[in-house]
Amino acid sequence: MLKPLGVHVPVYPLKGYSLAYPLDPRAMALSLSITDFARKVIYARLGDRLRVAGMADLDGYSLKPDPSRLATLRAETAALFPQVAARHADATEWTGLRPATPRGTPIIGPTRYRNLWFNVGHGALGFTLASGSAALLASWIDE
């Protein structure tokens, strides 16, 4: 969409993976997100699901999942939440592309066009940074 305007944005696809395990609504599993920095895996309760996300592959625009990446997420889940992993081998798998900049710093701000602003390139932290980035951008636009 930006090419006809002559605007280049250095954003590239990072392939990410996640699993969603169903949880009993009364399950005593997580009330806060847990990030395992050493293994680069995030665990978060989303309603009646445990979402396990991680990994980042530079694989162009391919959405084909790497089975070994999903197996790693399953193994990490089994190590930390064995009851969930054992009861729910049928976790929902997801693979998707996350727009990221080469340095991992999002691009937020105005362009040379008065009515075009950027809020892109958050990569794997898109969901985490969305509210703060949007608030920052809104404050600039509102000035």
C-alpha atoms as an extended CHARMM CRD file, in Angstrom:
* protein
*
       143  EXT
         1         1  MET       CA              0.0000000000        0.0000000000        0.0000000000  PROA      1               0.0000000000
         2         2  LEU       CA              2.8820000000        2.3700000000        0.6840000000  PROA      2               0.0000000000
         3         3  LYS       CA              4.8790000000        1.6600000000       -2.4760000000  PROA      3               0.0000000000
         4         4  PRO       CA              2.7920000000        4.0040000000       -4.6990000000  PROA      4               0.0000000000
         5         5  LEU       CA              3.4690000000        6.7800000000       -2.1680000000  PROA      5               0.0000000000
         6         6  GLY       CA              7.2200000000        6.2000000000       -2.3270000000  PROA      6               0.0000000000
         7         7  VAL       CA              7.3180000000        5.3330000000        1.3730000000  PROA      7               0.0000000000
         8         8  HSD       CA              9.5800000000        2.4930000000        2.4910000000  PROA      8               0.0000000000
         9         9  VAL       CA              9.0910000000        0.8690000000        5.8750000000  PROA      9               0.0000000000
        10        10  PRO       CA             11.7950000000       -1.5760000000        6.9820000000  PROA      10              0.0000000000
        11        11  VAL       CA              9.4070000000       -4.2090000000        8.3100000000  PROA      11              0.0000000000
        12        12  TYR       CA              9.9920000000       -7.9240000000        7.8370000000  PROA      12              0.0000000000
        13        13  PRO       CA              7.9260000000      -10.9840000000        8.7890000000  PROA      13              0.0000000000
        14        14  LEU       CA              8.8690000000      -12.9770000000       11.8720000000  PROA      14              0.0000000000
        15        15  LYS       CA              7.1070000000      -16.3130000000       11.9860000000  PROA      15              0.0000000000
        16        16  GLY       CA              5.7450000000      -16.9490000000       15.4590000000  PROA      16              0.0000000000
        17        17  TYR       CA              4.1110000000      -19.9890000000       17.0290000000  PROA      17              0.0000000000
        18        18  SER       CA              1.5650000000      -20.5600000000       19.7480000000  PROA      18              0.0000000000
        19        19  LEU       CA             -0.5550000000      -23.2630000000       21.3290000000  PROA      19              0.0000000000
        20        20  ALA       CA             -3.8910000000      -22.7860000000       23.0990000000  PROA      20              0.0000000000
        21        21  TYR       CA             -4.8090000000      -25.3780000000       25.7220000000  PROA      21              0.0000000000
        22        22  PRO       CA             -8.3890000000      -25.5070000000       27.0000000000  PROA      22              0.0000000000
        23        23  LEU       CA             -8.7050000000      -24.9590000000       30.7560000000  PROA      23              0.0000000000
        24        24  ASP       CA            -11.4230000000      -25.7780000000       33.2100000000  PROA      24              0.0000000000
        25        25  PRO       CA            -12.9290000000      -22.3890000000       34.1820000000  PROA      25              0.0000000000
        26        26  ARG       CA            -12.1220000000      -23.1810000000       37.8340000000  PROA      26              0.0000000000
        27        27  ALA       CA             -8.5340000000      -24.2070000000       37.0770000000  PROA      27              0.0000000000
        28        28  MET       CA             -5.9030000000      -22.6680000000       39.3010000000  PROA      28              0.0000000000
        29        29  ALA       CA             -3.6890000000      -21.7500000000       36.3690000000  PROA      29              0.0000000000
        30        30  LEU       CA             -2.1030000000      -18.3550000000       36.0160000000  PROA      30              0.0000000000
        31        31  SER       CA             -3.7200000000      -15.0500000000       36.6810000000  PROA      31              0.0000000000
        32        32  LEU       CA             -0.7340000000      -13.1320000000       35.2500000000  PROA      32              0.0000000000
        33        33  SER       CA              1.3980000000      -13.6720000000       32.1940000000  PROA      33              0.0000000000
        34        34  ILE       CA              4.7040000000      -15.4970000000       32.7110000000  PROA      34              0.0000000000
        35        35  THR       CA              7.6640000000      -14.9070000000       30.4310000000  PROA      35              0.0000000000
        36        36  ASP       CA             10.4630000000      -17.4570000000       30.4500000000  PROA      36              0.0000000000
        37        37  PHE       CA             13.2530000000      -15.3160000000       29.0090000000  PROA      37              0.0000000000
        38        38  ALA       CA             15.7840000000      -18.1390000000       28.9590000000  PROA      38              0.0000000000
        39        39  ARG       CA             13.5530000000      -20.3090000000       26.7750000000  PROA      39              0.0000000000
        40        40  LYS       CA             11.7860000000      -17.4220000000       25.0100000000  PROA      40              0.0000000000
        41        41  VAL       CA              8.3160000000      -18.7350000000       25.8490000000  PROA      41              0.0000000000
        42        42  ILE       CA              5.3290000000      -16.8070000000       27.1880000000  PROA      42              0.0000000000
        43        43  TYR       CA              2.4310000000      -18.3400000000       29.1290000000  PROA      43              0.0000000000
        44        44  ALA       CA             -0.8080000000      -16.3990000000       29.5200000000  PROA      44              0.0000000000
        45        45  ARG       CA             -4.3100000000      -17.2790000000       30.5770000000  PROA      45              0.0000000000
        46        46  LEU       CA             -6.8610000000      -15.9740000000       28.0950000000  PROA      46              0.0000000000
        47        47  GLY       CA            -10.2620000000      -16.7450000000       29.5730000000  PROA      47              0.0000000000
        48        48  ASP       CA            -10.6780000000      -20.5020000000       29.4420000000  PROA      48              0.0000000000
        49        49  ARG       CA             -7.4120000000      -21.1380000000       27.5720000000  PROA      49              0.0000000000
        50        50  LEU       CA             -3.7340000000      -21.2760000000       28.4140000000  PROA      50              0.0000000000
        51        51  ARG       CA             -1.8270000000      -19.6410000000       25.5840000000  PROA      51              0.0000000000
        52        52  VAL       CA              1.7720000000      -20.7090000000       25.1430000000  PROA      52              0.0000000000
        53        53  ALA       CA              3.6750000000      -18.6100000000       22.6220000000  PROA      53              0.0000000000
        54        54  GLY       CA              7.2320000000      -18.2960000000       21.4920000000  PROA      54              0.0000000000
        55        55  MET       CA              9.8150000000      -18.8140000000       18.8230000000  PROA      55              0.0000000000
        56        56  ALA       CA             10.6430000000      -16.5150000000       15.9600000000  PROA      56              0.0000000000
        57        57  ASP       CA             11.7860000000      -17.7050000000       12.5510000000  PROA      57              0.0000000000
        58        58  LEU       CA             13.0070000000      -15.6420000000        9.6400000000  PROA      58              0.0000000000
        59        59  ASP       CA             11.3300000000      -17.6190000000        6.8970000000  PROA      59              0.0000000000
        60        60  GLY       CA             10.0200000000      -15.0560000000        4.4410000000  PROA      60              0.0000000000
        61        61  TYR       CA              6.2590000000      -15.0560000000        4.0240000000  PROA      61              0.0000000000
        62        62  SER       CA              5.7790000000      -18.7760000000        4.5410000000  PROA      62              0.0000000000
        63        63  LEU       CA              3.0130000000      -19.7490000000        6.9450000000  PROA      63              0.0000000000
        64        64  LYS       CA              3.9950000000      -23.4160000000        6.8970000000  PROA      64              0.0000000000
        65        65  PRO       CA              4.6200000000      -24.4130000000       10.5170000000  PROA      65              0.0000000000
        66        66  ASP       CA              7.8250000000      -26.0850000000       11.5890000000  PROA      66              0.0000000000
        67        67  PRO       CA              6.6510000000      -29.1640000000       13.5560000000  PROA      67              0.0000000000
        68        68  SER       CA              9.7880000000      -29.0980000000       15.7170000000  PROA      68              0.0000000000
        69        69  ARG       CA              8.9330000000      -25.5850000000       16.9370000000  PROA      69              0.0000000000
        70        70  LEU       CA              5.4420000000      -26.6640000000       18.0010000000  PROA      70              0.0000000000
        71        71  ALA       CA              6.9230000000      -29.7810000000       19.6330000000  PROA      71              0.0000000000
        72        72  THR       CA              9.2500000000      -27.5440000000       21.6300000000  PROA      72              0.0000000000
        73        73  LEU       CA              6.3010000000      -25.4830000000       22.8790000000  PROA      73              0.0000000000
        74        74  ARG       CA              4.4870000000      -28.6930000000       23.8470000000  PROA      74              0.0000000000
        75        75  ALA       CA              7.5500000000      -29.9480000000       25.7540000000  PROA      75              0.0000000000
        76        76  GLU       CA              7.9830000000      -26.6310000000       27.5650000000  PROA      76              0.0000000000
        77        77  THR       CA              4.3160000000      -26.6660000000       28.5440000000  PROA      77              0.0000000000
        78        78  ALA       CA              4.5780000000      -30.2450000000       29.8060000000  PROA      78              0.0000000000
        79        79  ALA       CA              7.5670000000      -29.2740000000       31.9470000000  PROA      79              0.0000000000
        80        80  LEU       CA              5.8090000000      -26.3200000000       33.6030000000  PROA      80              0.0000000000
        81        81  PHE       CA              2.1410000000      -27.3740000000       33.4690000000  PROA      81              0.0000000000
        82        82  PRO       CA              2.1550000000      -31.1830000000       33.2630000000  PROA      82              0.0000000000
        83        83  GLN       CA             -1.5250000000      -31.5620000000       34.2080000000  PROA      83              0.0000000000
        84        84  VAL       CA             -2.6570000000      -29.2350000000       31.4230000000  PROA      84              0.0000000000
        85        85  ALA       CA             -0.4040000000      -30.8040000000       28.7990000000  PROA      85              0.0000000000
        86        86  ALA       CA             -1.3790000000      -34.3630000000       29.7780000000  PROA      86              0.0000000000
        87        87  ARG       CA             -5.1180000000      -33.7030000000       29.7170000000  PROA      87              0.0000000000
        88        88  HSD       CA             -5.1230000000      -31.6630000000       26.5290000000  PROA      88              0.0000000000
        89        89  ALA       CA             -2.8910000000      -33.1150000000       23.8510000000  PROA      89              0.0000000000
        90        90  ASP       CA             -5.2470000000      -31.4830000000       21.3440000000  PROA      90              0.0000000000
        91        91  ALA       CA             -4.0240000000      -27.9210000000       21.8660000000  PROA      91              0.0000000000
        92        92  THR       CA             -4.9430000000      -25.5330000000       19.0680000000  PROA      92              0.0000000000
        93        93  GLU       CA             -1.8700000000      -24.6620000000       17.0060000000  PROA      93              0.0000000000
        94        94  TRP       CA             -1.2170000000      -21.2530000000       15.4670000000  PROA      94              0.0000000000
        95        95  THR       CA              1.5050000000      -19.9730000000       13.2050000000  PROA      95              0.0000000000
        96        96  GLY       CA              1.5210000000      -16.4030000000       11.9900000000  PROA      96              0.0000000000
        97        97  LEU       CA              3.6730000000      -13.5630000000       10.7640000000  PROA      97              0.0000000000
        98        98  ARG       CA              4.5620000000      -10.6700000000       13.0270000000  PROA      98              0.0000000000
        99        99  PRO       CA              5.8050000000       -7.4800000000       11.3750000000  PROA      99              0.0000000000
       100       100  ALA       CA              9.1700000000       -6.5310000000       12.8760000000  PROA      100             0.0000000000
       101       101  THR       CA             11.9310000000       -4.0340000000       12.2270000000  PROA      101             0.0000000000
       102       102  PRO       CA             15.5370000000       -5.2470000000       11.9140000000  PROA      102             0.0000000000
       103       103  ARG       CA             16.4080000000       -3.8890000000       15.3850000000  PROA      103             0.0000000000
       104       104  GLY       CA             13.1050000000       -4.8250000000       17.0090000000  PROA      104             0.0000000000
       105       105  THR       CA             12.1950000000       -1.2080000000       17.7490000000  PROA      105             0.0000000000
       106       106  PRO       CA              8.7610000000       -0.2670000000       16.4080000000  PROA      106             0.0000000000
       107       107  ILE       CA              8.2730000000        2.6810000000       14.0900000000  PROA      107             0.0000000000
       108       108  ILE       CA              5.8150000000        5.0960000000       15.6770000000  PROA      108             0.0000000000
       109       109  GLY       CA              5.2020000000        8.6050000000       14.4040000000  PROA      109             0.0000000000
       110       110  PRO       CA              4.4170000000       10.8760000000       11.4890000000  PROA      110             0.0000000000
       111       111  THR       CA              5.4200000000       10.5110000000        7.8720000000  PROA      111             0.0000000000
       112       112  ARG       CA              5.8980000000       13.2120000000        5.2670000000  PROA      112             0.0000000000
       113       113  TYR       CA              2.1480000000       12.9690000000        4.6160000000  PROA      113             0.0000000000
       114       114  ARG       CA              0.0150000000       14.9840000000        7.0290000000  PROA      114             0.0000000000
       115       115  ASN       CA             -2.6160000000       12.2650000000        7.3810000000  PROA      115             0.0000000000
       116       116  LEU       CA             -0.3490000000        9.1870000000        7.4900000000  PROA      116             0.0000000000
       117       117  TRP       CA              1.1980000000        8.0120000000       10.7450000000  PROA      117             0.0000000000
       118       118  PHE       CA              3.0280000000        4.7850000000       11.5500000000  PROA      118             0.0000000000
       119       119  ASN       CA              2.5370000000        2.3560000000       14.4030000000  PROA      119             0.0000000000
       120       120  VAL       CA              4.2600000000       -0.7400000000       12.9870000000  PROA      120             0.0000000000
       121       121  GLY       CA              7.0690000000       -3.1960000000       13.4740000000  PROA      121             0.0000000000
       122       122  HSD       CA              6.4280000000       -4.4130000000       17.0170000000  PROA      122             0.0000000000
       123       123  GLY       CA              7.2890000000       -8.0040000000       16.1140000000  PROA      123             0.0000000000
       124       124  ALA       CA              6.6490000000      -10.5460000000       18.8410000000  PROA      124             0.0000000000
       125       125  LEU       CA              5.7050000000       -7.7750000000       21.2930000000  PROA      125             0.0000000000
       126       126  GLY       CA              2.7980000000       -6.3920000000       19.2710000000  PROA      126             0.0000000000
       127       127  PHE       CA              0.1060000000       -7.4040000000       21.7470000000  PROA      127             0.0000000000
       128       128  THR       CA              2.2680000000       -6.3410000000       24.6910000000  PROA      128             0.0000000000
       129       129  LEU       CA              3.1090000000       -2.9010000000       23.3010000000  PROA      129             0.0000000000
       130       130  ALA       CA             -0.1630000000       -2.1460000000       21.4830000000  PROA      130             0.0000000000
       131       131  SER       CA             -1.8460000000       -0.0190000000       24.1420000000  PROA      131             0.0000000000
       132       132  GLY       CA              1.2200000000        2.0460000000       25.0210000000  PROA      132             0.0000000000
       133       133  SER       CA              2.1260000000        2.6250000000       21.3750000000  PROA      133             0.0000000000
       134       134  ALA       CA             -1.4420000000        3.6190000000       20.5250000000  PROA      134             0.0000000000
       135       135  ALA       CA             -1.6020000000        6.0490000000       23.4650000000  PROA      135             0.0000000000
       136       136  LEU       CA              1.6980000000        7.6320000000       22.4370000000  PROA      136             0.0000000000
       137       137  LEU       CA              0.5940000000        7.9670000000       18.8310000000  PROA      137             0.0000000000
       138       138  ALA       CA             -2.7990000000        9.3750000000       19.8340000000  PROA      138             0.0000000000
       139       139  SER       CA             -1.1440000000       12.0180000000       22.0000000000  PROA      139             0.0000000000
       140       140  TRP       CA              1.0280000000       13.1310000000       19.0640000000  PROA      140             0.0000000000
       141       141  ILE       CA             -1.8820000000       13.2300000000       16.6490000000  PROA      141             0.0000000000
       142       142  ASP       CA             -3.9780000000       15.1790000000       19.1600000000  PROA      142             0.0000000000
       143       143  GLU       CA             -1.3590000000       17.9600000000       19.5110000000  PROA      143             0.0000000000
